[in-house]
Amino acid sequence: MDALNPFFENIKKNALAQGNLLGFLYVLIGRRIVNSKGETVSAGMTWRELSDWLKKVRWEPEGVRDLGLSPNELPPRDRQRFWYAAISRAGIDSPQAKEAGENFAEILRRHGYQVQ
């Protein structure tokens, strides 16, 4: 997906997921995101795809503290495994994740994205 790289750059540059990593993960895994040009950014991702992207864009590992996790508790050498483990322990299927996802979807809407 060509629109994913600019999407991640925008999220990182504007710190849109700061303090709401759970919502960020929830939206990327379970929702469809469309940019202002009408291009599909994501139609939902598997945990593995998302962990690969977080590794690729060099997402800050300290962000897992938003999930109540310590970076030291996760696999230190392989960032893909690090992010996969973080996602698996985040509680993506919880009511809190759904609420956080709705909050993050609203943030994305204010920045020109449609979340479905």
HELIX and SHEET records of a PDB file:
HELIX    1   1 LEU A    4  LYS A   13  1                                  10    
HELIX    2   2 LEU A   21  GLY A   30  1                                  10    
HELIX    3   3 TRP A   47  LYS A   56  1                                  10    
HELIX    4   4 PRO A   61  LEU A   67  5                                   7    
HELIX    5   5 PRO A   71  GLU A   73  5                                   3    
HELIX    6   6 ARG A   79  ARG A   89  1                                  11    
HELIX    7   7 PRO A   95  ARG A  110  1                                  16    
SHEET    1   A 3 THR A  40  SER A  42  0                                        
SHEET    2   A 3 ILE A  33  VAL A  34 -1                                        
SHEET    3   A 3 GLN A 114  VAL A 115 -1                                        
END                                                                             
